[in-house]
Amino acid sequence: MLKFLRFKHKTLSITKEDESFSFRKYSWKQFKKNKAAFWSLILLLVWVFIALLAPVIANEKPLYCIYKGNKLYPAFSSKEIYELTDAAGKKSETISLNNFDWKRVEYEKVIWAYCAYSPGKSDAMNTIVAPGGEQVFKKANEELIVMPTKFKHRMGTTKDGGDVLAGLVHGVKYSLFIGILSMLLASFVGIVLGAMAGYFGDSGMKTRRGVFWLSCLGIFFAWYYAFYTRSFVLKDVMEEGGGNMVFQLLLSLLILSVVFFVFVFIGKKMSSLSFLKKEVNVPVDSIVSRTIEIINSLPMFLVILSIAAISRPSFTTLVLIIGFSSWTGIARFTRAEFLKVSKLDYIQAARSLGLTNRKIIFRHALPNAIGPALVAIAFGIAGAILTESSLSFIGVGVPPEIVTWGKILSEAKQSASSWWLVLFPGIAIFLTVTMYNLIGEGLRDALDPKLKK
């Protein structure tokens, strides 16, 4: 009897251990075992930290100073003008925050950023200066002296006197911004279309013949009224860029949706006729798969380059272009996983319980099929950053006043001997792209249940 109880207790403990198994915890442990992926994730966190603190790390204005008895925080101020007062409280001087030469005045106390320069700001006294090269500084009395250590260009300057280190620091946030936002857009489109294609296939979605025919007809009319008739408006806003472009695109999508659903509504009413009442299959998988094949057959970089060249440079335009051109890989991975998951027993049980297709897809199937898509997203962010750097290198994509890694790299075209303009941004791009690729590989191994021991 005691032996039986011991055996029973051991059986229960094993069962409890099995039930408490968490694939998420297991995946995290597996990810940490991949040292390259784990340290790449640490580097990504460092990149995020630098992006958040970029104005503190590189800024031409003091972080804090006491000037003529006034305590000022120029680097963090949203004011455009400072009204200084004297000891008696009377107005003594007016300072324009952006046009004041902060480096050439005497302070009672001052704290500078590590890099005392902002990106895109010119230092005309030091153009094309190498790291460690001779740098000069003009004092308030016009005397030229050797550059003080706190004001040195530690990574050299460009042909316009821009500080390379300031451009690299602030370039981190632009790379993360473009890469992550564009892939969020691509992920939404790719996951939704891939999930529908894999879950419904060509025979899983049924509708009445009248609704199907009117829906197909409605797509053409919706496209005509939403985009073709508004082509001149959309062309103008593409050249302008910015918020107006986003508004006009959203308006076109709204017109597209309204016209399409009007045709669907008409189709439902016409489906009362006996001939149009018959149910037919909607070939969702074929439609999505053919669309992916058409997009993949295009030279996508040339398409992105063409659109970016005719439109006004802006971050919004660049994010939309890269996002809408990068969803196909995510859709293919999601579709493949849904084709497998949709045949499993728990999905069949959910259908038998009468759960809606939307709940089954997003609550039960997607959490178990998202792994490969996450890997594709990680690789996609690396590709988006590389695309942005390539476009910036040839002078299109981002606004001229914005300094990115690719734009610093393009400065080397006019000065072949300026090795620092190639080395430092090149290392930044290489590290970032490699970092995301290694994270993607780590996710691929950690999320693969076949590798579970």
VOBAPA-687577 format. One record per residue (C-alpha): residue number from 0; residue in three letters; x, y, z. Coordinates in pm, 1 decimal, always signed. Last residue first. Layout:
<padrens>
PADREN resi resn       px       py       pz
PADREN  NUM  Ala        X        Y        Z
...
</padrens>
This chain:
<padrens>
PADREN resi resn       px       py       pz
PADREN  452  Lys  +1388.0  +1827.1  -2587.8
PADREN  451  Lys  +1212.9  +2104.3  -2775.7
PADREN  450  Leu  +1365.3  +2156.3  -3121.2
PADREN  449  Lys  +1041.7  +2060.9  -3295.5
PADREN  448  Pro   +864.5  +2332.1  -3095.4
PADREN  447  Asp  +1038.1  +2601.4  -3307.2
PADREN  446  Leu   +993.1  +2929.7  -3121.8
PADREN  445  Ala  +1345.2  +2941.5  -2976.6
PADREN  444  Asp  +1522.3  +2845.8  -3300.6
PADREN  443  Arg  +1341.4  +3100.0  -3517.2
PADREN  442  Leu  +1356.4  +3363.7  -3245.7
PADREN  441  Gly  +1735.0  +3330.3  -3224.5
PADREN  440  Glu  +1765.6  +3352.4  -3602.3
PADREN  439  Gly  +1555.1  +3668.6  -3604.9
PADREN  438  Ile  +1758.7  +3819.3  -3322.1
PADREN  437  Leu  +2073.2  +3743.3  -3524.0
PADREN  436  Asn  +1927.4  +3917.1  -3830.4
PADREN  435  Tyr  +1817.9  +4215.6  -3620.4
PADREN  434  Met  +2168.0  +4259.7  -3476.9
PADREN  433  Thr  +2336.8  +4208.4  -3813.6
PADREN  432  Val  +2131.0  +4493.5  -3962.2
PADREN  431  Thr  +2207.5  +4719.0  -3665.7
PADREN  430  Leu  +2578.7  +4635.0  -3645.3
PADREN  429  Phe  +2632.6  +4680.0  -4019.1
PADREN  428  Ile  +2444.4  +5011.0  -4029.5
PADREN  427  Ala  +2644.0  +5149.9  -3735.2
PADREN  426  Ile  +2974.7  +5016.0  -3875.9
PADREN  425  Gly  +2903.3  +5184.0  -4210.5
PADREN  424  Pro  +2809.2  +5508.0  -4034.9
PADREN  423  Phe  +3151.5  +5507.3  -3860.9
PADREN  422  Leu  +3374.8  +5379.5  -4142.4
PADREN  421  Val  +3249.5  +5565.3  -4448.1
PADREN  420  Leu  +3252.3  +5925.7  -4325.7
PADREN  419  Trp  +3562.9  +5842.2  -4120.5
PADREN  418  Trp  +3754.2  +5754.1  -4438.3
PADREN  417  Ser  +3737.4  +6107.1  -4574.7
PADREN  416  Ser  +3990.0  +6051.6  -4856.7
PADREN  415  Ala  +3717.8  +5998.1  -5119.8
PADREN  414  Ser  +3559.0  +6335.5  -5052.0
PADREN  413  Gln  +3252.7  +6401.5  -5265.1
PADREN  412  Lys  +3119.4  +6044.7  -5242.6
PADREN  411  Ala  +3204.4  +6036.5  -4869.0
PADREN  410  Glu  +2906.6  +6260.2  -4792.6
PADREN  409  Ser  +2678.5  +5972.9  -4902.7
PADREN  408  Leu  +2771.4  +5782.0  -4586.2
PADREN  407  Ile  +2647.8  +6068.4  -4370.8
PADREN  406  Lys  +2317.1  +6054.9  -4562.7
PADREN  405  Gly  +2292.0  +5678.3  -4514.0
PADREN  404  Trp  +2341.5  +5713.8  -4139.8
PADREN  403  Thr  +2069.0  +5974.0  -4116.7
PADREN  402  Val  +2073.9  +6354.9  -4089.2
PADREN  401  Ile  +1736.0  +6521.6  -4147.1
PADREN  400  Glu  +1744.1  +6863.5  -4316.5
PADREN  399  Pro  +1714.9  +6711.8  -4665.8
PADREN  398  Pro  +1387.5  +6530.1  -4583.1
PADREN  397  Val  +1411.6  +6147.9  -4607.7
PADREN  396  Gly  +1358.1  +5923.9  -4910.7
PADREN  395  Val  +1594.3  +6043.3  -5180.6
PADREN  394  Gly  +1963.5  +6141.9  -5184.3
PADREN  393  Ile  +2142.3  +5834.6  -5319.3
PADREN  392  Phe  +2273.4  +5738.5  -4975.0
PADREN  391  Ser  +1940.0  +5824.0  -4812.7
PADREN  390  Leu  +1768.8  +5565.8  -5035.7
PADREN  389  Ser  +2027.9  +5300.8  -4948.5
PADREN  388  Ser  +2007.3  +5378.9  -4576.3
PADREN  387  Glu  +1628.4  +5355.4  -4587.1
PADREN  386  Thr  +1647.0  +5020.7  -4767.0
PADREN  385  Leu  +1901.1  +4885.6  -4515.6
PADREN  384  Ile  +1678.5  +4993.4  -4227.7
PADREN  383  Ala  +1379.3  +4826.4  -4394.6
PADREN  382  Gly  +1576.8  +4504.7  -4453.5
PADREN  381  Ala  +1679.5  +4485.8  -4088.2
PADREN  380  Ile  +1317.9  +4544.1  -3985.9
PADREN  379  Gly  +1214.5  +4266.8  -4225.8
PADREN  378  Phe  +1450.7  +4013.6  -4067.6
PADREN  377  Ala  +1279.8  +4072.3  -3732.5
PADREN  376  Ile   +936.5  +4064.2  -3898.3
PADREN  375  Ala  +1014.9  +3734.3  -4072.8
PADREN  374  Val  +1108.7  +3580.1  -3737.0
PADREN  373  Leu   +788.7  +3710.6  -3583.9
PADREN  372  Ala   +593.3  +3559.2  -3876.6
PADREN  371  Pro   +752.6  +3219.3  -3810.0
PADREN  370  Gly   +622.7  +3226.6  -3449.8
PADREN  369  Ile   +269.9  +3364.0  -3510.2
PADREN  368  Ala   +102.4  +3029.8  -3576.5
PADREN  367  Asn    +10.5  +2919.4  -3223.0
PADREN  366  Pro   -106.3  +3263.6  -3108.7
PADREN  365  Leu   -291.0  +3300.5  -3445.2
PADREN  364  Ala   -503.6  +2986.1  -3420.6
PADREN  363  His   -689.4  +3029.7  -3090.1
PADREN  362  Arg   -777.3  +3395.2  -3027.3
PADREN  361  Phe   -728.4  +3562.7  -3365.9
PADREN  360  Ile   -845.7  +3291.0  -3604.8
PADREN  359  Ile  -1097.5  +3111.1  -3382.4
PADREN  358  Lys  -1253.4  +3437.2  -3266.3
PADREN  357  Arg  -1288.2  +3566.1  -3622.8
PADREN  356  Asn  -1426.7  +3234.3  -3745.9
PADREN  355  Thr  -1703.6  +3248.3  -3486.9
PADREN  354  Leu  -1720.4  +2981.7  -3218.3
PADREN  353  Gly  -1990.7  +2717.4  -3266.5
PADREN  352  Leu  -1855.9  +2453.6  -3029.6
PADREN  351  Ser  -1784.2  +2230.5  -3331.9
PADREN  350  Arg  -1565.9  +2501.7  -3480.1
PADREN  349  Ala  -1364.7  +2519.7  -3159.0
PADREN  348  Ala  -1328.6  +2140.2  -3163.1
PADREN  347  Gln  -1198.1  +2149.3  -3521.0
PADREN  346  Ile   -944.7  +2411.5  -3414.6
PADREN  345  Tyr   -843.7  +2196.3  -3116.7
PADREN  344  Asp   -802.4  +1892.9  -3341.7
PADREN  343  Leu   -551.7  +2036.4  -3587.7
PADREN  342  Lys   -637.1  +2103.0  -3953.0
PADREN  341  Ser   -638.4  +2483.3  -3920.4
PADREN  340  Val   -289.0  +2473.7  -3765.8
PADREN  339  Lys   -116.3  +2340.6  -4078.9
PADREN  338  Leu   -269.6  +2573.2  -4337.7
PADREN  337  Phe   -243.8  +2848.3  -4077.3
PADREN  336  Glu   +133.0  +2800.9  -4053.8
PADREN  335  Ala   +179.3  +2824.3  -4429.9
PADREN  334  Arg    -42.7  +3132.6  -4453.9
PADREN  333  Thr   +149.4  +3309.3  -4177.2
PADREN  332  Phe   +482.6  +3240.6  -4346.9
PADREN  331  Arg   +352.3  +3359.9  -4683.9
PADREN  330  Ala   +187.9  +3672.0  -4537.4
PADREN  329  Ile   +508.5  +3773.7  -4356.2
PADREN  328  Gly   +705.1  +3742.7  -4681.3
PADREN  327  Thr   +444.6  +3944.5  -4873.2
PADREN  326  Trp   +419.0  +4235.0  -4628.3
PADREN  325  Ser   +728.5  +4429.9  -4739.7
PADREN  324  Ser   +603.3  +4661.4  -5017.3
PADREN  323  Phe   +321.0  +4824.0  -4821.4
PADREN  322  Gly   +551.1  +4894.0  -4528.2
PADREN  321  Ile   +846.2  +5028.0  -4730.2
PADREN  320  Ile   +629.5  +5277.4  -4918.7
PADREN  319  Leu   +419.1  +5375.8  -4616.6
PADREN  318  Val   +724.5  +5428.9  -4393.0
PADREN  317  Leu   +901.2  +5634.1  -4662.9
PADREN  316  Thr   +598.8  +5854.0  -4725.1
PADREN  315  Thr   +555.6  +5922.7  -4353.5
PADREN  314  Phe   +925.0  +5993.0  -4306.5
PADREN  313  Ser   +918.6  +6262.7  -4572.7
PADREN  312  Pro  +1085.5  +6337.0  -4906.4
PADREN  311  Arg   +832.2  +6479.3  -5155.0
PADREN  310  Ser   +718.6  +6213.9  -5397.5
PADREN  309  Ile   +853.7  +6144.2  -5746.5
PADREN  308  Ala  +1186.7  +5996.7  -5628.5
PADREN  307  Ala  +1036.6  +5794.1  -5340.9
PADREN  306  Ile   +791.6  +5629.3  -5579.8
PADREN  305  Ser  +1067.2  +5540.9  -5827.9
PADREN  304  Leu  +1308.3  +5418.2  -5558.8
PADREN  303  Ile  +1040.3  +5199.6  -5398.7
PADREN  302  Val   +960.9  +5047.6  -5740.4
PADREN  301  Leu  +1332.9  +5001.7  -5814.2
PADREN  300  Phe  +1373.9  +4830.3  -5477.5
PADREN  299  Met  +1076.1  +4607.3  -5550.2
PADREN  298  Pro  +1190.4  +4467.6  -5882.7
PADREN  297  Leu   +841.0  +4319.4  -5939.0
PADREN  296  Ser   +781.8  +3942.8  -5941.7
PADREN  295  Asn   +729.2  +3943.0  -5565.2
PADREN  294  Ile   +429.0  +4175.6  -5602.7
PADREN  293  Ile   +264.6  +3952.9  -5866.0
PADREN  292  Glu   +335.0  +3634.2  -5668.7
PADREN  291  Ile   +191.3  +3783.0  -5349.1
PADREN  290  Thr   -124.8  +3890.0  -5533.6
PADREN  289  Arg   -158.3  +3541.3  -5682.4
PADREN  288  Ser   -131.1  +3388.4  -5333.2
PADREN  287  Val   -387.2  +3627.0  -5183.1
PADREN  286  Ile   -646.1  +3561.9  -5457.0
PADREN  285  Ser   -581.1  +3187.8  -5465.8
PADREN  284  Asp   -613.9  +3153.7  -5089.4
PADREN  283  Val   -935.1  +3354.3  -5072.8
PADREN  282  Pro  -1107.1  +3152.4  -5346.3
PADREN  281  Val  -1465.6  +3239.9  -5233.1
PADREN  280  Asn  -1678.1  +2925.1  -5264.9
PADREN  279  Val  -2032.6  +2948.2  -5399.9
PADREN  278  Glu  -2379.1  +2937.4  -5238.5
PADREN  277  Lys  -2689.7  +2948.7  -5460.4
PADREN  276  Lys  -2921.9  +3243.7  -5394.6
PADREN  275  Leu  -2836.9  +3421.6  -5719.5
PADREN  274  Phe  -3049.1  +3190.0  -5937.0
PADREN  273  Ser  -3339.1  +3182.6  -5688.6
PADREN  272  Leu  -3358.5  +3558.3  -5645.8
PADREN  271  Ser  -3324.3  +3666.8  -5282.2
PADREN  270  Ser  -2954.5  +3713.7  -5352.6
PADREN  269  Met  -3036.7  +4051.1  -5510.4
PADREN  268  Lys  -3070.2  +4210.6  -5166.9
PADREN  267  Lys  -2741.9  +4063.2  -5048.8
PADREN  266  Gly  -2569.4  +4178.3  -5368.8
PADREN  265  Ile  -2697.7  +4532.8  -5320.2
PADREN  264  Phe  -2544.4  +4532.8  -4970.9
PADREN  263  Val  -2214.5  +4400.1  -5107.6
PADREN  262  Phe  -2218.9  +4673.3  -5374.6
PADREN  261  Val  -2269.7  +4937.3  -5106.8
PADREN  260  Phe  -1996.0  +4768.3  -4903.1
PADREN  259  Phe  -1745.9  +4821.5  -5186.1
PADREN  258  Val  -1840.6  +5185.7  -5240.1
PADREN  257  Val  -1806.5  +5263.8  -4868.0
PADREN  256  Ser  -1477.1  +5076.0  -4826.2
PADREN  255  Leu  -1307.1  +5238.5  -5125.7
PADREN  254  Ile  -1433.8  +5583.0  -5023.7
PADREN  253  Leu  -1284.9  +5527.0  -4676.1
PADREN  252  Leu   -958.1  +5404.4  -4827.1
PADREN  251  Ser   -944.1  +5717.5  -5042.4
PADREN  250  Leu  -1007.2  +5934.3  -4736.5
PADREN  249  Leu   -730.8  +5750.4  -4549.2
PADREN  248  Leu   -493.8  +5823.2  -4837.6
PADREN  247  Gln   -601.0  +6190.1  -4839.4
PADREN  246  Phe   -542.4  +6220.7  -4464.7
PADREN  245  Val   -200.8  +6049.4  -4481.8
PADREN  244  Met    -92.6  +6283.6  -4761.1
PADREN  243  Asn   -215.6  +6586.4  -4568.0
PADREN  242  Gly     -9.1  +6473.3  -4266.7
PADREN  241  Gly   +327.7  +6487.7  -4440.3
PADREN  240  Gly   +411.0  +6454.2  -4808.4
PADREN  239  Glu   +384.0  +6745.2  -5055.2
PADREN  238  Glu   +472.4  +6546.2  -5367.8
PADREN  237  Met   +249.1  +6259.2  -5256.7
PADREN  236  Val    -20.0  +6518.3  -5183.1
PADREN  235  Asp    -11.8  +6634.9  -5545.1
PADREN  234  Lys    -21.5  +6283.1  -5689.7
PADREN  233  Leu   -311.2  +6189.1  -5461.7
PADREN  232  Val   -513.8  +6486.4  -5584.1
PADREN  231  Phe   -434.1  +6406.3  -5947.4
PADREN  230  Ser   -524.9  +6037.3  -5899.6
PADREN  229  Arg   -859.4  +6114.1  -5733.5
PADREN  228  Thr  -1073.7  +5969.0  -6013.9
PADREN  227  Tyr   -844.7  +5663.8  -6029.3
PADREN  226  Phe   -802.5  +5615.0  -5653.5
PADREN  225  Ala  -1126.4  +5594.4  -5456.9
PADREN  224  Tyr  -1381.5  +5618.8  -5740.8
PADREN  223  Tyr  -1211.4  +5366.8  -5972.8
PADREN  222  Trp  -1088.1  +5136.2  -5695.8
PADREN  221  Ala  -1440.7  +5113.1  -5553.8
PADREN  220  Phe  -1584.1  +5052.1  -5901.5
PADREN  219  Phe  -1338.1  +4768.6  -5963.7
PADREN  218  Ile  -1387.3  +4610.9  -5621.0
PADREN  217  Gly  -1765.9  +4644.9  -5648.9
PADREN  216  Leu  -1779.6  +4413.8  -5950.5
PADREN  215  Cys  -1612.8  +4136.4  -5751.9
PADREN  214  Ser  -1843.1  +4207.1  -5457.5
PADREN  213  Leu  -2148.9  +4207.5  -5687.8
PADREN  212  Trp  -2054.7  +3861.6  -5816.3
PADREN  211  Phe  -1987.6  +3718.3  -5470.6
PADREN  210  Val  -2297.3  +3870.2  -5308.4
PADREN  209  Gly  -2521.9  +3739.1  -5587.4
PADREN  208  Arg  -2364.8  +3391.8  -5577.9
PADREN  207  Arg  -2422.0  +3356.2  -5207.3
PADREN  206  Thr  -2124.3  +3321.3  -4980.3
PADREN  205  Lys  -1883.9  +3051.8  -4870.4
PADREN  204  Met  -1541.5  +3079.3  -4710.8
PADREN  203  Gly  -1359.5  +2752.4  -4646.5
PADREN  202  Ser  -1329.3  +2641.7  -5009.8
PADREN  201  Asp  -1026.7  +2816.8  -5152.8
PADREN  200  Gly   -825.4  +2823.8  -4829.7
PADREN  199  Phe  -1021.3  +2959.3  -4533.3
PADREN  198  Tyr   -753.6  +2939.8  -4263.3
PADREN  197  Gly   -440.0  +2976.7  -4473.9
PADREN  196  Ala   -562.9  +3262.0  -4694.0
PADREN  195  Met   -733.7  +3444.3  -4407.6
PADREN  194  Ala   -427.1  +3417.0  -4184.9
PADREN  193  Gly   -194.0  +3531.0  -4463.4
PADREN  192  Leu   -412.7  +3835.4  -4539.3
PADREN  191  Val   -434.5  +3941.8  -4173.9
PADREN  190  Ile    -70.7  +3860.2  -4090.9
PADREN  189  Gly    +69.2  +4033.6  -4400.7
PADREN  188  Val   -133.3  +4355.4  -4371.4
PADREN  187  Phe    -70.9  +4402.5  -3999.2
PADREN  186  Ser   +291.5  +4291.9  -4023.6
PADREN  185  Ala   +366.4  +4530.8  -4312.3
PADREN  184  Leu   +231.7  +4823.7  -4110.3
PADREN  183  Leu   +428.2  +4719.6  -3801.4
PADREN  182  Met   +723.7  +4661.0  -4034.2
PADREN  181  Ser   +716.8  +5022.2  -4153.5
PADREN  180  Leu   +688.4  +5147.2  -3796.7
PADREN  179  Ile   +980.9  +4938.6  -3667.4
PADREN  178  Gly  +1231.5  +5011.1  -3944.9
PADREN  177  Ile  +1148.0  +5380.0  -3994.1
PADREN  176  Phe  +1152.1  +5471.1  -3624.8
PADREN  175  Leu  +1450.0  +5249.7  -3538.4
PADREN  174  Ser  +1656.1  +5403.9  -3818.8
PADREN  173  Tyr  +1543.8  +5757.1  -3731.1
PADREN  172  Lys  +1613.9  +5703.0  -3361.3
PADREN  171  Val  +1966.9  +5575.2  -3428.6
PADREN  170  Gly  +2042.7  +5862.0  -3667.7
PADREN  169  His  +2037.2  +6100.8  -3372.0
PADREN  168  Val  +2349.4  +5940.8  -3229.1
PADREN  167  Leu  +2520.0  +5892.2  -3566.6
PADREN  166  Gly  +2453.4  +6249.5  -3677.8
PADREN  165  Ala  +2585.8  +6389.9  -3349.5
PADREN  164  Leu  +2899.4  +6174.2  -3385.0
PADREN  163  Val  +2956.9  +6296.5  -3741.8
PADREN  162  Asp  +2946.3  +6666.6  -3650.1
PADREN  161  Gly  +2843.9  +6878.7  -3946.2
PADREN  160  Gly  +3111.9  +7108.9  -4086.2
PADREN  159  Asp  +2959.9  +7130.7  -4432.7
PADREN  158  Lys  +3211.2  +6886.7  -4584.5
PADREN  157  Thr  +3145.7  +6646.3  -4295.6
PADREN  156  Thr  +3311.5  +6646.0  -3952.5
PADREN  155  Gly  +3529.2  +6422.0  -3738.9
PADREN  154  Met  +3444.3  +6145.7  -3492.7
PADREN  153  Arg  +3537.5  +6328.2  -3170.8
PADREN  152  His  +3448.6  +6673.9  -3298.7
PADREN  151  Lys  +3592.7  +6863.9  -3003.3
PADREN  150  Phe  +3380.9  +7101.3  -2795.4
PADREN  149  Lys  +3455.6  +6962.2  -2447.0
PADREN  148  Thr  +3823.6  +6923.2  -2535.5
PADREN  147  Pro  +3867.4  +7290.3  -2622.7
PADREN  146  Met  +3947.7  +7350.6  -2993.6
PADREN  145  Val  +4287.1  +7514.2  -3033.9
PADREN  144  Ile  +4251.1  +7891.5  -3037.1
PADREN  143  Leu  +4134.4  +8157.7  -3280.5
PADREN  142  Glu  +4063.0  +8499.3  -3124.1
PADREN  141  Glu  +3739.7  +8662.6  -3243.9
PADREN  140  Asn  +3679.7  +8824.7  -2897.5
PADREN  139  Ala  +3394.1  +8575.7  -2834.0
PADREN  138  Lys  +3631.6  +8288.9  -2896.8
PADREN  137  Lys  +3680.7  +8115.3  -3228.5
PADREN  136  Phe  +3767.5  +7744.8  -3206.7
PADREN  135  Val  +4011.4  +7542.0  -3414.5
PADREN  134  Gln  +4044.0  +7171.7  -3490.7
PADREN  133  Glu  +4356.4  +6983.0  -3595.1
PADREN  132  Gly  +4280.2  +6618.4  -3656.7
PADREN  131  Gly  +4203.4  +6358.7  -3388.9
PADREN  130  Pro  +3900.4  +6237.9  -3580.7
PADREN  129  Ala  +3932.2  +6379.0  -3933.3
PADREN  128  Val  +3822.9  +6731.7  -4023.4
PADREN  127  Ile  +3626.0  +6779.7  -4343.5
PADREN  126  Thr  +3507.6  +7128.2  -4240.8
PADREN  125  Asn  +3613.4  +7289.2  -3912.1
PADREN  124  Met  +3566.5  +7666.8  -3897.8
PADREN  123  Ala  +3227.2  +7649.5  -4069.4
PADREN  122  Asp  +3077.9  +7440.5  -3788.1
PADREN  121  Ser  +2741.7  +7359.1  -3944.1
PADREN  120  Lys  +2437.7  +7221.4  -3764.7
PADREN  119  Gly  +2287.7  +6916.2  -3937.2
PADREN  118  Pro  +2292.7  +6704.9  -3623.6
PADREN  117  Ser  +2331.2  +6896.3  -3294.8
PADREN  116  Tyr  +2670.7  +6960.4  -3135.8
PADREN  115  Ala  +2817.8  +6954.3  -2784.3
PADREN  114  Cys  +2870.7  +6577.8  -2784.1
PADREN  113  Tyr  +2880.9  +6461.9  -2420.4
PADREN  112  Ala  +2613.2  +6724.0  -2348.2
PADREN  111  Trp  +2723.4  +7040.4  -2174.0
PADREN  110  Ile  +2675.3  +7149.0  -1811.3
PADREN  109  Val  +2735.3  +7519.6  -1733.9
PADREN  108  Lys  +2809.0  +7745.0  -1438.3
PADREN  107  Glu  +2880.6  +8118.1  -1415.1
PADREN  106  Tyr  +2879.9  +8120.5  -1790.6
PADREN  105  Glu  +3094.0  +8310.3  -2041.6
PADREN  104  Val  +2972.3  +8323.1  -2399.3
PADREN  103  Arg  +3101.0  +8172.6  -2723.2
PADREN  102  Lys  +2955.5  +7821.7  -2705.0
PADREN  101  Trp  +2590.2  +7926.1  -2679.7
PADREN  100  Asp  +2583.1  +8114.5  -3009.7
PADREN   99  Phe  +2219.6  +8229.1  -2999.7
PADREN   98  Asn  +2010.6  +8165.6  -3309.0
PADREN   97  Asn  +1798.2  +7874.2  -3180.2
PADREN   96  Leu  +1707.8  +8007.8  -2834.7
PADREN   95  Ser  +1673.1  +8369.5  -2936.5
PADREN   94  Ile  +1797.3  +8558.9  -2633.2
PADREN   93  Thr  +1653.1  +8883.9  -2500.5
PADREN   92  Glu  +1857.7  +9080.3  -2246.4
PADREN   91  Ser  +1822.9  +9289.7  -1927.4
PADREN   90  Lys  +1456.4  +9285.7  -1825.8
PADREN   89  Lys  +1426.9  +9411.2  -1467.2
PADREN   88  Gly  +1419.9  +9181.1  -1163.9
PADREN   87  Ala  +1670.1  +9386.8   -963.7
PADREN   86  Ala  +1937.0  +9120.1  -1003.4
PADREN   85  Asp  +1897.6  +9132.8  -1381.7
PADREN   84  Thr  +1636.1  +8966.6  -1597.1
PADREN   83  Leu  +1662.0  +8749.7  -1906.8
PADREN   82  Glu  +1371.4  +8703.9  -2149.8
PADREN   81  Tyr  +1445.0  +8378.6  -2333.3
PADREN   80  Ile  +1294.8  +8330.7  -2679.3
PADREN   79  Glu  +1192.0  +8021.3  -2873.9
PADREN   78  Lys  +1054.9  +7836.5  -2573.8
PADREN   77  Ser  +1025.2  +7457.4  -2571.2
PADREN   76  Ser  +1320.1  +7426.1  -2333.0
PADREN   75  Phe  +1504.5  +7098.1  -2280.4
PADREN   74  Ala  +1841.1  +7183.4  -2435.6
PADREN   73  Pro  +1822.3  +7546.0  -2316.2
PADREN   72  Tyr  +1779.7  +7471.5  -1943.9
PADREN   71  Leu  +1845.6  +7814.6  -1790.2
PADREN   70  Lys  +1918.2  +7952.4  -1443.0
PADREN   69  Asn  +1954.4  +8329.3  -1471.1
PADREN   68  Gly  +2227.3  +8514.7  -1277.9
PADREN   67  Lys  +2395.1  +8648.8  -1590.7
PADREN   66  Tyr  +2400.2  +8296.2  -1737.9
PADREN   65  Ile  +2363.6  +7992.8  -1514.1
PADREN   64  Cys  +2360.8  +7682.5  -1730.4
PADREN   63  Tyr  +2195.5  +7347.8  -1778.7
PADREN   62  Leu  +2180.7  +7101.6  -2067.0
PADREN   61  Pro  +2376.7  +7347.3  -2275.7
PADREN   60  Lys  +2271.1  +7387.2  -2640.3
PADREN   59  Glu  +2456.3  +7216.1  -2926.5
PADREN   58  Asn  +2305.1  +6881.3  -2836.0
PADREN   57  Ala  +2429.6  +6522.8  -2856.8
PADREN   56  Ile  +2387.3  +6288.1  -2558.5
PADREN   55  Val  +2092.2  +6465.6  -2395.3
PADREN   54  Pro  +1896.0  +6512.7  -2718.6
PADREN   53  Ala  +1972.7  +6148.5  -2811.1
PADREN   52  Leu  +1843.2  +6010.0  -2479.1
PADREN   51  Leu  +1552.1  +5811.3  -2622.7
PADREN   50  Ala  +1749.4  +5698.4  -2927.8
PADREN   49  Ile  +2051.9  +5605.2  -2713.7
PADREN   48  Phe  +1834.2  +5389.9  -2483.9
PADREN   47  Val  +1668.8  +5226.5  -2786.3
PADREN   46  Trp  +2013.3  +5146.0  -2929.8
PADREN   45  Val  +2121.1  +5005.1  -2593.3
PADREN   44  Leu  +1807.1  +4788.9  -2590.4
PADREN   43  Leu  +1897.5  +4666.7  -2940.0
PADREN   42  Leu  +2249.6  +4589.0  -2817.3
PADREN   41  Ile  +2101.5  +4374.9  -2539.8
PADREN   40  Leu  +1889.0  +4193.7  -2801.0
PADREN   39  Ser  +2202.7  +4136.3  -3007.3
PADREN   38  Trp  +2364.0  +4000.0  -2692.2
PADREN   37  Phe  +2086.4  +3741.6  -2665.8
PADREN   36  Ala  +2094.9  +3652.9  -3036.3
PADREN   35  Ala  +2470.9  +3592.4  -3035.4
PADREN   34  Lys  +2455.3  +3402.0  -2706.7
PADREN   33  Asn  +2186.8  +3158.7  -2822.7
PADREN   32  Lys  +2119.4  +3002.1  -2483.3
PADREN   31  Lys  +1912.5  +3310.3  -2396.9
PADREN   30  Phe  +1668.8  +3224.7  -2678.0
PADREN   29  Gln  +1627.8  +2869.8  -2548.7
PADREN   28  Lys  +1547.3  +3000.6  -2201.9
PADREN   27  Trp  +1298.5  +3248.1  -2348.7
PADREN   26  Ser  +1136.6  +2971.9  -2555.0
PADREN   25  Tyr  +1101.8  +2749.3  -2245.9
PADREN   24  Lys   +942.1  +3031.8  -2051.6
PADREN   23  Arg   +697.8  +3089.7  -2336.9
PADREN   22  Phe   +635.1  +2715.9  -2379.5
PADREN   21  Ser   +518.4  +2701.4  -2020.3
PADREN   20  Phe   +516.9  +2364.5  -1845.3
PADREN   19  Ser   +292.0  +2375.5  -1536.6
PADREN   18  Glu    +79.0  +2088.9  -1666.1
PADREN   17  Asp   +383.5  +1867.0  -1715.1
PADREN   16  Glu   +506.6  +1938.7  -1364.2
PADREN   15  Lys   +164.1  +1863.8  -1219.6
PADREN   14  Thr   +151.8  +1533.8  -1408.4
PADREN   13  Ile   +495.8  +1439.9  -1280.7
PADREN   12  Ser   +391.1  +1522.8   -924.8
PADREN   11  Leu    +74.5  +1316.9   -961.4
PADREN   10  Thr   +267.9  +1014.3  -1084.6
PADREN    9  Lys   +518.3  +1044.3   -799.9
PADREN    8  His   +236.7  +1062.3   -547.4
PADREN    7  Lys    +74.2   +754.2   -703.8
PADREN    6  Phe   +400.8   +562.5   -694.0
PADREN    5  Arg   +457.1   +658.3   -332.1
PADREN    4  Leu    +96.9   +566.3   -251.8
PADREN    3  Phe   +134.4   +229.4   -427.3
PADREN    2  Lys   +456.8   +154.5   -241.2
PADREN    1  Leu   +282.6   +240.6    +86.6
PADREN    0  Met     +0.0     +0.0     +0.0
</padrens>
